[in-house]
Amino acid sequence: MSDLIVIQPQITQLTVTEDVNQVVVSSVGVQGPAGATGATGATGATGAAGSSGVIAVTAPITNSGTSTSANIGISAGSTSAAGALQLTDSVSSTSTTTAATPNSVKTAYDLAFTKFPAVILQSGLYYKTNLGLGNNTTQGYSSQSTYYQPMFIPTQTTFDRLAFISGSNFSGTGTVRMGLYADNNGVPGNLILDAGTVSVTAAATTYQITINQTIPSGVFWTAWNVQTAATTNSYYGTSATTAYNLLIGNAWSAPSASNVSISYRQSSVSGAFANASGASLNTVAPHVWLRVA
């Protein structure tokens, strides 16, 4: 009898034994689950860095030009090249590579505003307040009233004396206080110096108080006050009849030489000076001199 081979539809594998007369047929089982994932391998070495790019730059920075540096700076400006400039708060610098601050411009403007052709004050000489140039009279002044007079100086000046002259008919003993005030928009303002008092005992005599006061260029005010009246309380000064009004405005009801304002007067000042207040226009003023140190 011949050999018989039977093939089933589900057979997926044939196994042949050494016995040529027998064929054993077996099926493959179901595949088992997948095994766990293995560990991640080590990271590879970092690659070499690429070359630097090229940045478009000129000086100062614009949208064109080139630079091989990552740290881009702005070149300093000058009178011939644009660039960055440092601010300088100075009115005396001669730099051509710095720029002025608004404050230094205003300082220079304010200084220029006070300038006009003038004789420079000389050391050791006496200078009188600017008002009352056309009159020199002996007259009385109200006791315990401060007379303020404006004075203009073209440059910063140090003064070492305040002086006045007693009248030719002066008699008895009086006390005069003097000082200096800052300008406040055309009127006496804050006290700069209370120079103290001097005793007046003789007629037609110059009396002085030693000071050491530096005043900036511009307008300031002298202050003069009879704090103790003498028997005949007269001093050299100016009345409004022939005076020239240089710095103080007038409140005329009608033009008249007799009501020209040549000083401000503040009443009821019996002791040390304080900031000026309540002063009003006045038509007489004592002569006050200042000596330049």
Rosetta blueprint (number, residue, H / E / L):
1 M L
2 S L
3 D L
4 L L
5 I L
6 V L
7 I L
8 Q L
9 P L
10 Q L
11 I L
12 T L
13 Q E
14 L E
15 T E
16 V E
17 T L
18 E L
19 D L
20 V L
21 N L
22 Q L
23 V E
24 V E
25 V E
26 S E
27 S L
28 V L
29 G L
30 V L
31 Q L
32 G L
33 P L
34 A L
35 G L
36 A L
37 T L
38 G L
39 A L
40 T L
41 G L
42 A L
43 T L
44 G L
45 A L
46 T L
47 G L
48 A L
49 A L
50 G L
51 S L
52 S L
53 G L
54 V L
55 I E
56 A L
57 V L
58 T L
59 A L
60 P L
61 I L
62 T L
63 N L
64 S L
65 G L
66 T L
67 S E
68 T L
69 S L
70 A L
71 N L
72 I L
73 G L
74 I L
75 S L
76 A E
77 G L
78 S L
79 T L
80 S L
81 A L
82 A L
83 G L
84 A E
85 L L
86 Q E
87 L E
88 T E
89 D L
90 S L
91 V L
92 S L
93 S L
94 T L
95 S L
96 T L
97 T L
98 T E
99 A E
100 A E
101 T L
102 P H
103 N H
104 S H
105 V H
106 K H
107 T H
108 A H
109 Y H
110 D H
111 L H
112 A H
113 F H
114 T L
115 K L
116 F L
117 P L
118 A L
119 V L
120 I L
121 L L
122 Q L
123 S L
124 G L
125 L L
126 Y E
127 Y E
128 K E
129 T L
130 N L
131 L L
132 G L
133 L L
134 G L
135 N L
136 N L
137 T E
138 T E
139 Q E
140 G E
141 Y L
142 S L
143 S L
144 Q L
145 S E
146 T E
147 Y E
148 Y E
149 Q E
150 P E
151 M E
152 F E
153 I E
154 P L
155 T L
156 Q L
157 T E
158 T E
159 F E
160 D E
161 R E
162 L E
163 A E
164 F E
165 I E
166 S E
167 G L
168 S L
169 N L
170 F L
171 S E
172 G L
173 T L
174 G E
175 T E
176 V E
177 R E
178 M E
179 G E
180 L E
181 Y E
182 A E
183 D E
184 N L
185 N L
186 G L
187 V L
188 P E
189 G E
190 N E
191 L E
192 I E
193 L E
194 D E
195 A E
196 G E
197 T E
198 V E
199 S E
200 V E
201 T L
202 A L
203 A L
204 A L
205 T L
206 T E
207 Y E
208 Q E
209 I E
210 T E
211 I E
212 N E
213 Q E
214 T E
215 I E
216 P L
217 S L
218 G E
219 V E
220 F E
221 W E
222 T E
223 A E
224 W E
225 N E
226 V E
227 Q E
228 T E
229 A L
230 A L
231 T L
232 T E
233 N L
234 S E
235 Y E
236 Y E
237 G E
238 T E
239 S E
240 A L
241 T L
242 T L
243 A L
244 Y L
245 N L
246 L L
247 L L
248 I L
249 G L
250 N L
251 A L
252 W L
253 S L
254 A L
255 P L
256 S L
257 A H
258 S H
259 N H
260 V L
261 S L
262 I L
263 S E
264 Y E
265 R E
266 Q E
267 S E
268 S L
269 V L
270 S L
271 G L
272 A L
273 F L
274 A L
275 N L
276 A L
277 S L
278 G L
279 A L
280 S E
281 L E
282 N E
283 T L
284 V E
285 A E
286 P E
287 H L
288 V L
289 W E
290 L E
291 R E
292 V E
293 A L
